Amino acid sequence: MDGKPRLLDQMRERIRLKHYSIRTERVYCEWVKRFIRFHQYRHPQEMGAQEIEAFLTELAVARNVSASTQNQALSALLFLYKEVLAIDLPWLADVVRAKKPQRLPVVLTVEEVRSALAQLESEPWLVCSLLYGTGMRLMEALRLRVKDVDFSRHEILIRDGKGMKARATMI
């Protein structure tokens, strides 16, 4: 070894420097591993737009991944090349993009929500009730502290939410 940090260690360091979430770090590193594996363990510095296009097209065509999954893989690879390797890639116009399905969201009725919550108890019931009643995200509810709940104003202060932003929501 030449004393230089390994590629994934450099990636993790750069992601943490930019204050991305730990889940983003894990997913981005996993996509980089898959990309390298797909190209028989060649170093990304030896590859470029053509290899990225081949990988993303493979995801959409052969593996039939969703559009959001393909976009996530693209974001991870663009982060790798732009932020870690400092290589500017030309626009990836020849990538076959997965199509986003047009579908309506499924919304539970009040009675269905009551029935689902009735199956839970203790901490899981509390977390699910918070998610339903406040619109909080899972990690926001799990990181909630007593001092963030203001009963007199009927609100919850959410610190370090998505994008490291703070916001208030109603109880």
N, C-alpha and C positions, 0 to 999 in steps of 0.2 A: 504494500500500500504506500502511496506517496504522501500520506498525511492529510489528504484532502477528504472532506466528509463525503460519504456515499450519497448518491443521487436522491434517494428517498429521505435521507436525513436533511439534505439541503432543502428539499421540498417542504418538509415539516417545519423547518426553521423559518422559511419564508412565509408560510401560511400563518404561523404563530406571530410573526412580526407584523403581519397585516391584520391580526386579531380576528381571523376567521374562526368559526365554531369548531369544536373538536370533531363533530360529526362530518363536517365538510372536509377536514383534514383526512379523516379515515377514508372517506369515499374517494377523494381526489387521488390519494396514494394508491388505492385499490385500482382505479382506472389506469394509472400510469403502469402499474404492474401488469395489468391485462394487455395494455398496448405493447409493452416490451415483450411479453410472452408471445403475442400474436406475430411479432416480427422476429421470432427465433432468437430472442435475447440480444438483439443489437442495441447499442447505446442510442438513446434519442438524439444525441448530437450528430450522429451519422445519418439520421433520417430527417425528413422534412415534410412539406405539405402533401406530397404524393402518398407517403406512408400513412399520414393522418387520414387522408381521404379514403384510402383503402380500408383502414380500420373502421372508420365510421360507416362506410358503405356496407361493410360486412355485418356490422351491428344491425343496420336497418333491413338489409335484404335477407341474409342467411339466418340471423338470430332473431329477427322479427321483434326487436325491442320497441318500446314506446318512444314517442317523440321526446318526452321529458328525460328519459333515460339517455337517449342519444345526445341531447343538449347538455346533460350533465357530464358525459364523457368528453364532449367537445370543450366544455369549460375547463375541465381538469387538464386537458392537453394544452390548451391555450395558456393556462396559468404556468404549466411546466416550461413551455418554450419562452414565454414573454418574461416571467418573473424569475425563474430559476436559471435557465440556460442563457437568457438575454439574447434570444434569436428571434428576429422579426419574421413572421411567416406571411406570405402573400394571402390574400383573401381565398378562402377555401370554397370556390364556387362549384366545383364538380362533385361535391359530396351529395350522395343520395340521402335526402332527409326523410325521416320517418314522419308519417302524417299524424297530426293530432286528431283524435276522434271527436266528433261532435256529439256530445251527450249531455243530458240534463242531470243536474245533481239530484241525488236521492235524499229527501228530507224526511226525517222521522216525525210521526205525529206526537203530540204531547203524551198520549196514552202509551205509545211505543217506548218513549223515553222513560216514563214512569216504570214500565215493565222491566226495562233493561237495568235501571238503577235499583229496582227492588231485588235483583239477583245478587247485588253487591252488598258488602258491609265493611265497616271500619275505614281504614285508609283508602282502599280502592274506591269505595263509595264517595268519600270526600273529594278525592282527586277528580273523579268523573263528574261529580256534581259541579265542581269549579269549572271544569272544561266546558260543560254544557251551559252553565248559567252566566259565565263571564266572557266566554270567547277566548280564553287563554290558550296558549299552546302547551303541549305536554311538558316540555322542559321548564317553561315558565311556572307551571303549577307545582312541579316537583322541587323547584328552587325557592318557592314562596316562603317568606319568613313572617313571624307574628307581627313584627314591627311594620310590615308593609300593608297590613289590613287596618283600615280606618273605619270603624263601625259608625262613628258619629257622622261622617260624610257619605257613608255607604259606598266606599270605593276601595279598590286594591291598587297599590302602586306596584307596577311591574318594572323591576330593574334589570338591566342587561338582557333585554328581550332580543328578538331577531334583529340583527344589524347593530347590536350593542346599544339599542335605544331604550329609553325609559318611556313608559306611558302609564296612564291610569285607566282603569276600567271599573264599571259599576258592579256592585255585589248583587 
